[in-house]
Structures are given as C-alpha cells and as structure tokens.
C-alpha cells in the first residue's frame, strides 16, 4: 500500500519533512555500515511517519513509510561515493558547459544544444527536488524549501541563466548529502558506543548446546554462558551462583555475585563458572536496547533555540515568497525603465538567498552533534534541551556515596584490645561476616581473605540496623555498630561516636574486644572535578544521608565549602529549594532513584552509573555511563560548546543572508553570490556543527 502523507489541523505536513528525510538517509547508511546491529538500534528508534510506532518483525523493524514511499530508500545501502554520484555527474557536465561557454567557445554550443546540455546537468540533482516540491504542493504543504529551490532554479532557466540554475541545485544537493553523512556520523558514535550486545548466544535445546542468533531466542529459553562471555539478553539466573562484571551497565568495576533467581542483564560478563540463564525479555526490550533508543530519540526533546528556529522558518518561508513576488512586480509601478527579466532575476536571487536550510538543518545538527559528542564520552543526554540547561547551570549539588566516593568500603584500621588474641578475634569476625552480603562484610572479606571454615559458629542472627550476633562454643559474639553494643549493655572505654570513619565494634564473652574502622574511598577524579567546576564558575554543594562527620571530612578533602550530612530525602529537597530561591539554576547528581524528589526539583537531574536501572533511566535527564564525577564538568562544557556553535551558526546564517539579500534586491548580487549565501553558508554551518564531535573535552 502506498504511503499517505499525514497533516496537522493547519494542513502542515507531519511526515516526510526534510529533517526526517535526512535522519532516514543517515540511518540507512548506518544500517549498511553496522549491519544487523544497527537495524534495531537505529531504525526502530525513528518514527518517520509523524508519530506512528514502527512494527517489529523479529530482528528487523519495518516502517510502513520506509517500505512504501520513494523519498528515501533510493539511498539505502549506498556508499558515500554513490550518494555523491548524481552531484558528481552534474558537476562534470556543468564544468564542461562553462568551458564551452567561456574558455573554449564552440560554435555549435548555442540555442537548443546549450539548453539541453545544461538541462542534462540539472536533472541528476534537480529532479528529486522538483518531485518533492510537487508532492508537497499536492498535499497542501506549499511553502517548503523544495518549492523555493524549484522556483529559483527553473526561473533561472526561464531567463536564460542556465549555469546559475544548475549551480544552485548542485550545491543544494551536495549540502543535503553532507547533512546525511554528518547525522550518520553522530548516530554512528552513539550506536558503536552502546550496542554491546553479542550477535550469537548458546542455547540449551533438550540439554544440548546450540549456537543461535540472539534476536531469534524466544522467551523462557535457557542460555549457557561461559566464563568471559557477555550476556546478550536479560534473564534470570537458574544456576546456584555466578559472578558478573557489570561495568557496562553500572560503571562498577567490582564483581557482582548473583544467586539463583536473581535478575541478570544484557551486557554483563560472566567471570567464573559456566552459568545458565532463563531469558525473560526479548532482544529489543533489553536494558541496552532501551538506553540506545533513549539516546537515539534524544532529539525529540528540542532546545528552546531549536524550537524558535522551527517556528520562525514556518512564518519566514511564505513571507519571503511574497517579498520575492513584490520585488519582481512592484517596481513596474515606480521605475521608469522597468525590465521584467532584470527584476525577475533579482527576485530569484532573493529566493535562493532566503532559503532557510542553513538554519533548519545546521541548528538541529549542532544539538545532535553535542549529544553524539557526549555519548562518545560516556554521557547520555535525554534531549537537546538539557544541553542548553546544563550550559546555564550555576550550582551542582552532589550526593556523596557512589558519586564522589566509590561506594565500596575498605578497612582502614584494626584496634583489638591487648587482652584479646587479635588473630582469633579477626578469624571469628571473618567467619560471622561470611554469612552476610552487606558491603561492610565484603570489605572485611577483602581485607582478611578466605574465612577459616573449621571454626563453627552457631545461632547467627542479623539485627537490622545493628549488626550480627552468634555463638562460638557457647560464647556470645557481637559484630556491629555502637547501637548493637548498647542493646546488649556492653561497656566500652572508647568514644566510638567521635571517630570519623564507619566503626564496626566487636564484643566477645560479654566484653568489648575492640573495633575496626571502614571508610569509603574518594574517587580518583573527584578532587579534579571540583576544581574544574570552580573554573567554570559553578558552585558545588554536597548533600548526604551519611553522618555529618564523614560528609564534612570528604568535603574538606575535596575543597567543597557547602556540605551537609544526616539528611533525609525531604531535607535534601529543602536545601535545593533554598538554592533555587536565589533564582539560580541547579543540577543534582546522584543515583537518580533514591533521590527522585530532589532530581525532579532540580533543573537537570544527573545519574552516576545508573544504566542498570529502569527507574534511573526514567528519572534522570543525563546519565553518566562510566560512573566518573569528572564527566560532570565535561557535560557542562559540552553543553556550553554546543550552545556556542549553535549561536555561531545563527549569526553566520542571518549575517551573510542579510548582506546578500540587500545586495540582491538592489541588483548588486548575482546568482553566484546567492548560491554562497544559501548553500555555501549551509555547508559552513554544517561543518561548524560537526566540529564538536572532534573536540577534546
């Protein structure tokens, strides 16, 4: 069935617009480059027909418009050479014509021969635009850039300016291909960064392993994952236990041990034993697929500048068509020696100059380039509007644990009273902590090593918020915080509350035996992060639910003047409201889940290493993939550079067009100046927009 264009209530065409066409062409080239990996990653993230969702057929995603309409699939699978080929043919014929016109004049190159020659140069690049203009008019979208280019070039032919007519359309065609390649490059950066799913998996069929395409695996199939292999689909672990490297999802470098029944996600790498996973999510619905679609669709949320330009272009195009008509016809009533051809030529120049493609394409491309550059550096933006918002941020509010610190506890000191056997007490502590999965227990295991399994401990009980109790050969053993000692009336002669680090106290046989201190290590780039934020003129504030002594110590080490601890979620909200009451913009950086209220309140919510959580993806506006705080100032810098490039393009486009428009209306500019003012400026703006993808941040 042939595709039917869709329109809004004002008759404005919703589908098949120039931006959608450019995106579609880029996606088709990217699909051809990356193969099946790009099919679901890129094409399914686009909606080419004005809001309809594409249908999923296995691994391939088919869009009704893409399959049935001829606008874009003539470029599918083509190389850059093939995309430039029509323009190349047109250029060669045009150059030959100019040579026979001016350098080596030929007596036979006149009249109909000359017209046919330049028509042959025009058709490879002009026919697609003429077809688009005609279809737009038939579907009530009259004032499109296709119409402007069609009127200007056919008008040039009508008054005998054949080379100028060909040149305008040639440069327009070249600009369109460059736009396609630029968008493809930005999307390629995103796809290559995020598409970490293996193409094939090993599935157990009646107990026998078989290698199949990951996209063909059905729900409830059992995958056999060998050590070192990356999981391709989300599922549930059905083996007793397995350890995974989750850094691709969470940014955490430490292994994550999963037990039978735990959820495991696509992108995780099996570390030790052969594991079996029951698939519970289709390939396209995995966490990585959702994240990829999130970034691919980021351009749906437009920045204010971008929205303004779009609205401006809708009013601007019909106005310039009317002005062009006025330039051609009105002088008849005011000029003594009115020559229609001269004033028509001026009007055509005016039309070419006024074509808004430099603004309509280069500005969205600037924002998309910013999103692509950020993705290349492991920073995922939900929309171009957040690039603008971050560029204006004056305050960054950070959580402590997991944001500025690693969120992984390490043993700092061991203090055992001399009347106790230190080795014996530490062995007991290691054995009892072996029954716990708490981060504190992990820190103790890392410090003490493998527990002594010959030591049998009975009646192990975990008291929430306090610690562990057990008996060894009938003697009571307590391992926990100060509240645990108070609960069992254990006397201690050290002021444990004044110790900055987290304290794990030990009591044996009813007596205080000593304590160890555990601390969360500050991230390596945290200090540099605060320095860079200061250089950007951004104030850093630390808010945490951890105890104030710990928060103050970390803040002092990092050079953060404003730091508050012992805060509940509502307390954090109050602190952020105090900042916003000063009419200052705020970005909050945390886990994006526990701090949902304060994330919602802030101008920009940033999640650190939160790619493993659907809730984080939904809550945060910006996700930092590799969990490094240094990406906070980098994200702000990318936002500032993007905004700078966008405004450079706006100034360039308006400045050059205004000058040449005045010259053209006064008869001082030819079609060649008009070509530069339109396509030349568009190409300069596109190259400027692409520049951000090569910047070092």
PyMOL commands that set and color helices and strands:
alter all, ss='L'
color gray80, all
select helices_A, chain A and resi 18-34+36-45+64-68+80-103+111-138+145-158+162-194+214-216+247-250+283-285+287-296+298-300+304-333+340-354+357-376+384-391+422-433+439-448+482-487+496-498+526-535+548-558+569-580+596-601+614-619+630-665+671-694
alter helices_A, ss='H'
color red, helices_A
select strands_A, chain A and resi 55-57+60-62+200-205+208-213+222-225+235-237+241-245+256-259+263-264+269-270+275-279+379-381+395-398+405-416+458-463+467-472+475-480+502-508+511-522+539-543+562-564+586-590+604-608+622-624
alter strands_A, ss='S'
color yellow, strands_A
deselect
rebuild
show_as cartoon
